Amino acid sequence: MISETMPQSGFYAKVRQGMPALIDQWRRLGRGDADRLALILAETARVARLGEPDATPDGATLAAWSQPGAQDSIPLWAARTATFLLVQMPARPVPQGEEEACAWAYCWLLNRDFESVEAARAALPEHLRERLGHAVGAAWADRQGLRLV
C-alpha cells in the first residue's frame, strides 16, 4: 500500500517506473497494429489537450516505451493519454502493480482539475476506486508538495 505521507521524490520515482507498464497495458489492450496505436495515442493527446507531441511516434517507439527501464524516454503526454484511454475502456483494466498504480494516479490528477483529494477519488470509475484510492492520495500529496516550492 502507498502511504499518503510518502516523500515526493520517492513517489515520482515510482510514477516514472510505472510508466512503461502503463503504456504496455494500453498497447496490449488497444486494437490495431503498433503504428496505428502510436498514431491514436498522439492524436488523442492533441485532441484531448493532454500534451503536444513533437512528432507522432511509430509502432517501434511505442513498443520501446513499453519495455521495463524505458521510463526516461517516455514523454508525459504519452502516459497521460494512455491513462485517459485506459480509464474509458469497456474492458475495465486496472494497474497491475504499485508503480503502475502510481503512474495511473499521477496522470489522473494531471488530466483533470479536482478541488480536493476526495473529489479526485470520487471521480474515479468504480472499478478503479479501491485499486487507485491510496495512489491518488500519494499523487495529491506529491502535487501539493510541489506547490509549496
C-alpha positions as CSV (number, residue, x, y, z in Angstrom):
1,M,0.0,0.0,0.0
2,I,1.1,3.5,-0.7
3,S,1.3,5.9,2.2
4,E,-0.2,9.4,1.7
5,T,2.9,10.8,3.5
6,M,5.3,9.2,1.1
7,P,8.2,11.6,0.2
8,Q,7.5,13.4,-3.0
9,S,10.7,12.3,-4.7
10,G,10.0,8.6,-3.9
11,F,6.5,8.9,-5.2
12,Y,7.6,10.5,-8.5
13,A,10.3,7.8,-8.9
14,K,7.5,5.2,-8.7
15,V,5.4,7.1,-11.2
16,R,8.3,7.1,-13.7
17,Q,9.0,3.4,-13.0
18,G,5.3,2.6,-13.7
19,M,5.1,4.4,-17.0
20,P,6.4,1.5,-19.2
21,A,3.8,-0.9,-17.7
22,L,1.0,1.8,-18.2
23,I,2.0,2.2,-21.9
24,D,2.3,-1.6,-22.3
25,Q,-1.1,-2.3,-20.9
26,W,-2.7,0.3,-23.3
27,R,-0.7,-1.1,-26.2
28,R,-1.8,-4.7,-25.4
29,L,-5.5,-3.8,-24.9
30,G,-5.6,-1.4,-27.9
31,R,-7.0,-2.5,-31.2
32,G,-4.8,-2.2,-34.3
33,D,-1.2,-2.6,-35.3
34,A,1.6,-0.8,-33.4
35,D,1.8,2.1,-35.9
36,R,-1.9,2.7,-35.7
37,L,-1.9,2.6,-31.9
38,A,1.0,5.1,-31.8
39,L,-1.0,7.4,-34.1
40,I,-4.1,7.1,-31.9
41,L,-2.0,7.9,-28.8
42,A,-0.5,11.1,-30.4
43,E,-3.8,12.3,-32.0
44,T,-5.8,11.7,-28.8
45,A,-3.2,13.7,-26.9
46,R,-3.6,16.6,-29.3
47,V,-7.4,16.5,-29.5
48,A,-8.0,15.9,-25.7
49,R,-5.3,18.6,-24.9
50,L,-3.2,16.2,-22.9
51,G,0.0,17.3,-24.4
52,E,1.6,18.3,-27.7
53,P,3.7,15.5,-29.2
54,D,6.7,17.0,-31.1
55,A,6.1,14.2,-33.6
56,T,3.8,11.2,-34.0
57,P,5.7,8.2,-32.7
58,D,5.8,5.0,-34.7
59,G,5.0,1.5,-33.5
60,A,8.6,0.7,-32.7
61,T,8.8,3.7,-30.4
62,L,5.6,2.7,-28.7
63,A,7.0,-0.8,-28.2
64,A,10.2,0.6,-26.9
65,W,8.3,2.7,-24.4
66,S,6.6,-0.4,-23.1
67,Q,9.8,-2.1,-22.0
68,P,10.9,-2.1,-18.4
69,G,13.6,0.5,-17.9
70,A,12.2,2.8,-20.6
71,Q,10.8,5.3,-18.2
72,D,13.3,8.0,-19.0
73,S,12.3,8.0,-22.7
74,I,8.5,8.2,-22.2
75,P,7.1,11.7,-22.7
76,L,4.5,12.7,-20.1
77,W,1.9,13.3,-22.8
78,A,2.1,9.6,-23.8
79,A,1.5,8.4,-20.2
80,R,-1.3,10.9,-19.6
81,T,-3.0,9.9,-22.9
82,A,-2.6,6.1,-22.2
83,T,-4.3,6.7,-18.8
84,F,-7.1,8.7,-20.4
85,L,-7.7,5.9,-22.9
86,L,-7.4,3.0,-20.4
87,V,-9.9,4.6,-18.0
88,Q,-12.5,4.7,-20.7
89,M,-12.1,1.1,-21.9
90,P,-15.1,-1.2,-21.6
91,A,-12.7,-4.0,-20.5
92,R,-12.2,-2.0,-17.3
93,P,-8.4,-2.6,-17.0
94,V,-6.6,-1.9,-13.7
95,P,-3.0,-1.2,-12.9
96,Q,-1.0,-4.4,-12.3
97,G,1.5,-3.2,-9.7
98,E,2.3,-0.5,-7.3
99,E,4.5,1.6,-9.6
100,E,1.9,1.3,-12.4
101,A,-0.8,2.4,-10.0
102,C,1.3,5.4,-9.1
103,A,1.6,6.3,-12.8
104,W,-2.2,6.0,-13.3
105,A,-2.9,8.1,-10.2
106,Y,-0.4,10.8,-11.2
107,C,-1.8,11.1,-14.7
108,W,-5.4,11.0,-13.4
109,L,-4.7,14.2,-11.4
110,L,-2.9,15.8,-14.3
111,N,-5.7,15.0,-16.8
112,R,-8.5,16.7,-14.7
113,D,-8.9,19.5,-12.2
114,F,-10.1,18.5,-8.8
115,E,-10.7,20.7,-5.8
116,S,-9.8,18.0,-3.3
117,V,-8.3,14.5,-3.0
118,E,-11.7,13.3,-2.0
119,A,-13.2,14.7,-5.3
120,A,-10.3,13.0,-7.2
121,R,-11.1,9.7,-5.6
122,A,-14.8,10.0,-6.1
123,A,-14.4,10.8,-9.8
124,L,-12.5,7.6,-10.4
125,P,-14.6,4.9,-12.3
126,E,-16.0,2.4,-9.8
127,H,-13.6,-0.4,-10.8
128,L,-10.6,1.8,-10.1
129,R,-11.6,3.3,-6.7
130,E,-10.2,0.6,-4.5
131,R,-7.1,0.0,-6.6
132,L,-6.1,3.6,-7.0
133,G,-7.5,5.2,-3.9
134,H,-4.2,5.2,-2.0
135,A,-2.2,6.1,-5.0
136,V,-4.4,9.1,-5.7
137,G,-3.7,10.2,-2.1
138,A,0.0,10.0,-2.7
139,A,-0.3,11.8,-6.0
140,W,-2.3,14.5,-4.4
141,A,0.3,14.9,-1.6
142,D,3.1,15.0,-4.2
143,R,1.3,17.7,-6.2
144,Q,0.6,19.8,-3.1
145,G,4.2,19.5,-2.0
146,L,5.3,20.8,-5.4
147,R,3.1,23.8,-5.0
148,L,4.9,24.8,-1.8
149,V,8.3,25.0,-3.6
